[in-house]
Amino acid sequence: MDWNIPKITGEEATGWNVDRLVTVEIKTGGRPGRCIIFPLYEAAVKTVGNRPISLVAAERLIEQVKEGDAVVLMTGMGALPFMPRGETDGPSGVASLARAVSFGLKALPIVLTAPRDFNAVCGAVRAAGLGILDYDEARATTTRCAVAMPFTAVGEEAKKFAKDTMDKFSPKAVAAVEMFGPNKKGIKHFGTGLPVEGSGEKFPGVEHIFHEAESRGILTIGCLDVGNEMGAGAIEETIRKVVPYADVCRCPCKSGFACAVKADVTFPASVSNWAAYAISAMLGYLLKKPEVLQDVETEKRMLEAAAMAGSNDGCLGASVAAADGIYWETQQCFVRILRNIIESALSGFGIAGQLEKK
């Protein structure tokens, strides 16, 4: 029987399996933003040549990042009134990528966060197996580590901070996981359509890191799940069509929450953390080191560390070991399946493994 299956490589088969897993919608029911990921993912796939996004991101990182290089990793959803110490979706994703960058690429993760997210992110990174050191220490040590810094600058100062940061670390790639990005009028929003700065507190100008990277030809990656996050600009038209409040928001700007900042690789997933995990998994696959992706116990520690530092689950509104309403037990199962996909492909069993052998 001819099933008319298109010819693809083992790498592509594995990448599609990974991408399918991370775009399964299992968030808390009754939310207006449900059932949006597939159209966002479909739009994003077209921007990378109709190839698996996890594979493309991992390939680009391996091409650009060499041993000893720096990679900037960003997250930040900390803002009043909803997330005074940040969100649990974001820290674990950055921690996973930091682990993969360090363990897999032997590069140095430079972690930038919004001020309110800093402790949660540092906790998750440590739980992933990396020490937090200052830059000089990180360059001198032989241990696995990351540099962590809060991004506090706003307005024109943010432009200078971004330039100085890029000058100092000379990163070969920049990735954001669940980080507020501005719409076409420069205003950042919650996924509910309300303004991030509604409390009167200014949110840092994190977008200037992406602008600096773009001007220098540095790889940018955006991991997102709604469209108000950094990197969403690459699929802004689709986001405005399918996501509630993305086109017309609930604040005076009335310009929607869709982020206008683009990325070279935009990765929509059901949970932003999952997009980051997918990239880590594919790095492990391409490097033949599946252990660069965290195991299930590390996954639990990462979520617990972020929650213990005060970050809230964005759906549940509580500091619990969950992300987007999905508790740690399910998150562990997800990581186990992700690891299984990679290990199976590398072992030669299954369609991806058999394709790889040919």
C-alpha positions as CSV (number, residue, x, y, z in Angstrom):
1,M,0.0,0.0,0.0
2,D,1.3,3.4,-0.9
3,W,0.7,5.8,2.0
4,N,2.2,8.7,0.0
5,I,4.5,9.7,2.8
6,P,6.8,12.6,1.8
7,K,10.5,11.9,1.9
8,I,12.0,13.5,4.9
9,T,15.3,13.1,6.8
10,G,15.5,11.5,10.3
11,E,16.3,14.9,11.7
12,E,13.1,16.4,10.2
13,A,11.0,13.4,11.4
14,T,12.3,13.9,14.9
15,G,11.8,17.6,14.7
16,W,8.2,17.2,13.6
17,N,7.5,14.8,16.4
18,V,8.9,17.2,19.0
19,D,7.0,20.2,17.5
20,R,3.7,18.2,17.5
21,L,4.2,17.4,21.2
22,V,4.8,21.0,22.3
23,T,1.8,22.3,20.4
24,V,-0.7,20.0,22.0
25,E,-3.3,22.3,23.8
26,I,-4.0,21.2,27.4
27,K,-4.2,24.5,29.2
28,T,-6.9,25.3,31.7
29,G,-10.3,25.2,30.1
30,G,-12.7,28.2,29.6
31,R,-10.0,30.7,28.7
32,P,-10.5,33.0,25.7
33,G,-7.0,32.1,24.3
34,R,-7.6,28.4,23.9
35,C,-7.2,26.7,20.5
36,I,-4.9,29.4,19.1
37,I,-1.5,27.6,19.0
38,F,-1.9,25.6,15.8
39,P,-2.6,28.7,13.6
40,L,0.2,30.5,15.2
41,Y,2.6,27.6,14.8
42,E,1.4,27.1,11.2
43,A,2.3,30.8,10.4
44,A,5.6,30.5,12.2
45,V,6.6,27.4,10.3
46,K,6.2,29.3,7.0
47,T,8.8,31.8,8.2
48,V,11.5,29.1,8.5
49,G,11.0,27.4,5.2
50,N,8.3,24.9,6.3
51,R,10.7,22.9,8.5
52,P,10.3,21.9,12.1
53,I,10.9,25.0,14.2
54,S,12.7,23.1,17.0
55,L,15.1,21.7,14.4
56,V,15.8,25.0,12.7
57,A,16.4,26.8,16.1
58,A,18.8,24.1,17.2
59,E,20.6,24.0,13.8
60,R,21.1,27.8,13.9
61,L,22.4,27.7,17.5
62,I,24.9,25.0,16.6
63,E,26.0,27.0,13.5
64,Q,26.4,30.3,15.4
65,V,27.6,29.4,18.9
66,K,31.0,27.9,19.6
67,E,32.7,26.8,22.8
68,G,33.3,29.8,25.1
69,D,30.8,32.1,23.3
70,A,28.1,33.9,25.1
71,V,24.3,33.4,24.6
72,V,21.8,35.9,26.0
73,L,18.7,34.3,27.4
74,M,15.8,36.5,28.5
75,T,12.5,36.2,30.4
76,G,10.2,38.5,32.3
77,M,6.5,38.7,33.1
78,G,6.8,40.3,36.5
79,A,4.4,43.2,36.9
80,L,1.6,44.3,39.2
81,P,-1.1,43.4,39.9
82,F,-1.0,39.8,38.5
83,M,2.6,38.7,38.8
84,P,4.5,40.6,41.4
85,R,7.3,38.1,41.4
86,G,7.0,36.9,37.9
87,E,5.4,33.9,36.2
88,T,6.4,30.2,36.4
89,D,6.2,30.0,32.6
90,G,9.5,31.5,31.6
91,P,12.1,30.7,34.3
92,S,12.1,27.0,33.6
93,G,12.3,27.6,29.9
94,V,15.3,29.9,30.3
95,A,16.9,27.4,32.8
96,S,16.5,24.6,30.3
97,L,18.1,26.6,27.5
98,A,20.9,27.7,29.8
99,R,21.6,24.1,30.7
100,A,21.6,23.1,27.0
101,V,23.8,26.0,26.0
102,S,26.3,25.1,28.8
103,F,26.2,21.3,28.8
104,G,25.7,20.9,25.0
105,L,27.4,23.8,23.3
106,K,29.9,24.6,26.1
107,A,29.0,28.2,25.9
108,L,28.2,30.8,28.6
109,P,24.5,31.7,29.2
110,I,23.9,35.3,30.1
111,V,20.5,35.5,31.7
112,L,18.6,38.8,31.6
113,T,15.4,39.2,33.5
114,A,12.9,41.9,34.4
115,P,13.6,43.0,38.0
116,R,10.6,41.3,39.6
117,D,11.5,38.0,38.0
118,F,15.1,37.8,39.0
119,N,15.0,35.6,42.0
120,A,12.7,33.1,40.4
121,V,14.8,32.8,37.3
122,C,18.0,32.4,39.3
123,G,16.4,29.7,41.4
124,A,15.3,27.8,38.3
125,V,18.7,28.1,36.7
126,R,20.4,26.8,39.8
127,A,17.9,23.9,39.9
128,A,18.9,23.1,36.3
129,G,22.4,22.4,37.5
130,L,24.2,25.7,36.9
131,G,25.8,28.0,39.4
132,I,25.1,31.8,39.2
133,L,28.4,33.7,39.0
134,D,29.5,37.2,38.0
135,Y,31.1,37.5,34.5
136,D,34.7,37.4,35.6
137,E,34.1,34.4,37.8
138,A,32.3,32.6,35.0
139,R,35.2,33.2,32.7
140,A,37.6,31.8,35.2
141,T,35.8,28.8,36.5
142,T,35.7,25.3,35.1
143,T,32.3,24.5,36.5
144,R,28.9,24.7,34.7
145,C,27.5,28.2,35.4
146,A,25.6,31.2,34.1
147,V,25.7,34.9,34.5
148,A,22.4,36.5,35.7
149,M,21.5,40.2,35.6
150,P,18.3,42.2,36.1
151,F,17.4,44.5,33.2
152,T,16.1,47.6,35.0
153,A,16.6,50.4,32.4
154,V,13.6,52.2,30.8
155,G,13.3,54.7,28.0
156,E,16.5,56.0,26.5
157,E,18.5,54.4,29.2
158,A,17.3,51.1,28.0
159,K,18.9,51.7,24.6
160,K,22.2,52.4,26.2
161,F,22.0,49.4,28.6
162,A,21.2,47.1,25.6
163,K,24.1,48.5,23.6
164,D,26.5,48.2,26.6
165,T,25.3,44.7,27.3
166,M,25.8,43.5,23.8
167,D,29.2,45.2,23.6
168,K,30.4,43.6,26.8
169,F,29.3,40.0,26.2
170,S,29.4,39.9,22.3
171,P,26.7,37.1,22.3
172,K,26.3,34.9,19.3
173,A,22.6,34.4,19.9
174,V,19.7,36.0,21.8
175,A,16.6,34.0,22.9
176,A,13.6,35.2,24.8
177,V,11.1,32.9,26.6
178,E,7.8,34.4,27.7
179,M,8.9,38.0,27.9
180,F,6.6,41.0,27.4
181,G,7.2,42.8,24.1
182,P,5.8,46.1,22.9
183,N,3.0,46.4,20.3
184,K,3.2,48.7,17.3
185,K,2.7,51.7,19.6
186,G,5.4,50.7,22.0
187,I,3.0,49.5,24.7
188,K,3.4,46.2,26.5
189,H,0.3,44.3,27.5
190,F,-0.8,41.3,29.6
191,G,-2.6,38.5,27.7
192,T,-5.9,39.9,29.1
193,G,-5.4,43.0,26.9
194,L,-4.6,45.3,29.9
195,P,-1.5,47.4,29.9
196,V,1.6,46.1,31.8
197,E,2.3,49.6,33.1
198,G,-1.3,50.2,34.3
199,S,-0.1,50.2,37.9
200,G,2.2,53.2,37.1
201,E,5.4,51.1,37.3
202,K,7.6,51.2,34.2
203,F,8.6,47.9,32.6
204,P,12.2,47.8,31.3
205,G,12.9,48.3,27.6
206,V,13.9,44.7,27.0
207,E,13.1,45.0,23.3
208,H,16.3,47.0,22.7
209,I,18.3,43.8,23.2
210,F,16.5,42.4,20.2
211,H,17.0,45.6,18.2
212,E,20.7,45.6,19.0
213,A,21.0,41.9,18.0
214,E,19.1,42.6,14.7
215,S,21.4,45.5,13.9
216,R,24.5,43.3,14.5
217,G,23.2,40.3,12.5
218,I,23.0,38.2,15.7
219,L,20.5,35.3,15.8
220,T,17.3,36.0,17.7
221,I,14.8,33.4,18.9
222,G,11.4,34.0,20.5
223,C,9.5,31.4,22.5
224,L,5.9,32.4,23.1
225,D,2.3,31.1,23.6
226,V,-0.1,34.0,23.1
227,G,1.5,36.7,21.1
228,N,2.3,39.5,23.5
229,E,5.8,38.2,23.9
230,M,9.1,39.1,22.3
231,G,9.5,37.6,18.8
232,A,5.8,37.5,18.0
233,G,6.2,40.3,15.4
234,A,7.2,37.7,12.8
235,I,3.6,36.4,12.8
236,E,1.8,39.5,14.0
237,E,-0.8,39.4,11.3
238,T,-2.0,35.9,12.2
239,I,-1.9,36.8,16.0
240,R,-4.2,39.7,15.4
241,K,-6.6,37.6,13.5
242,V,-7.0,34.7,15.9
243,V,-6.1,35.8,19.5
244,P,-8.5,37.7,21.6
245,Y,-7.4,41.2,22.5
246,A,-4.4,40.9,20.1
247,D,-5.9,43.3,17.6
248,V,-7.9,45.6,19.9
249,C,-6.9,45.6,23.5
250,R,-8.6,46.9,26.7
251,C,-6.3,49.9,27.3
252,P,-6.6,53.4,25.8
253,C,-4.1,52.6,23.0
254,K,-6.7,50.3,21.4
255,S,-3.9,48.9,19.2
256,G,-4.0,45.3,20.5
257,F,-1.4,43.4,22.6
258,A,0.3,41.7,19.6
259,C,4.0,42.3,20.0
260,A,5.6,44.0,17.0
261,V,9.2,42.8,17.7
262,K,10.3,40.1,15.3
263,A,12.7,37.2,15.8
264,D,14.7,35.2,13.2
265,V,13.1,32.1,14.7
266,T,9.6,32.4,16.3
267,F,8.4,29.4,18.2
268,P,4.8,29.4,19.4
269,A,4.0,26.5,21.7
270,S,1.2,25.6,24.2
271,V,3.4,26.8,27.0
272,S,6.4,29.1,26.3
273,N,8.6,26.9,28.4
274,W,7.8,24.0,26.1
275,A,9.2,25.8,23.1
276,A,12.4,26.2,25.0
277,Y,12.4,22.6,26.0
278,A,11.9,21.5,22.4
279,I,15.0,23.5,21.3
280,S,17.0,22.0,24.2
281,A,15.8,18.5,23.2
282,M,16.8,19.0,19.5
283,L,20.2,20.4,20.6
284,G,20.6,17.1,22.5
285,Y,19.5,15.1,19.4
286,L,21.8,16.9,17.0
287,L,24.8,16.8,19.4
288,K,23.9,13.1,20.3
289,K,23.7,14.2,24.0
290,P,20.1,13.8,25.0
291,E,21.1,14.5,28.6
292,V,21.4,18.2,27.9
293,L,17.6,18.3,28.2
294,Q,16.7,18.2,31.9
295,D,15.4,14.9,33.3
296,V,12.0,14.7,35.1
297,E,13.4,15.3,38.6
298,T,15.3,18.4,37.4
299,E,12.0,19.6,35.8
300,K,10.2,19.4,39.2
301,R,13.1,21.2,40.9
302,M,13.0,24.0,38.4
303,L,9.3,24.6,38.8
304,E,9.5,24.4,42.5
305,A,12.4,26.8,42.7
306,A,10.5,29.4,40.7
307,A,7.4,29.0,42.8
308,M,9.4,29.1,46.1
309,A,10.8,32.4,44.9
310,G,7.3,33.8,44.6
311,S,6.5,33.4,40.9
312,N,2.8,32.7,40.1
313,D,1.3,30.3,37.7
314,G,-0.3,32.6,35.1
315,C,-3.6,30.6,35.0
316,L,-3.9,29.6,38.6
317,G,-2.8,32.9,40.2
318,A,-0.8,31.0,42.9
319,S,2.9,30.3,43.6
320,V,2.7,26.6,42.8
321,A,4.9,24.2,40.9
322,A,2.9,24.5,37.7
323,A,3.0,26.5,34.5
324,D,-0.1,27.8,32.7
325,G,-2.4,25.7,34.8
326,I,-0.5,22.4,34.2
327,Y,0.9,20.9,37.4
328,W,4.4,19.5,37.8
329,E,3.3,15.9,37.5
330,T,2.1,16.5,33.9
331,Q,5.1,18.7,33.2
332,Q,7.3,15.8,34.2
333,C,5.4,13.4,31.9
334,F,5.8,15.9,29.1
335,V,9.6,16.0,29.6
336,R,9.8,12.2,29.8
337,I,8.0,11.9,26.4
338,L,10.3,14.6,24.9
339,R,13.4,12.7,26.2
340,N,11.9,9.5,24.8
341,I,11.4,10.9,21.3
342,I,15.1,12.0,21.2
343,E,16.5,8.8,22.8
344,S,14.4,6.6,20.5
345,A,15.6,8.5,17.4
346,L,19.2,8.3,18.4
347,S,18.9,4.6,19.2
348,G,17.7,3.7,15.7
349,F,14.3,2.5,16.7
350,G,11.2,4.0,15.1
351,I,10.7,5.8,11.8
352,A,13.0,8.8,12.7
353,G,15.8,6.4,13.8
354,Q,15.5,4.3,10.6
355,L,15.5,7.3,8.4
356,E,18.7,8.5,10.2
357,K,20.4,5.2,9.4
358,K,19.7,5.4,5.7
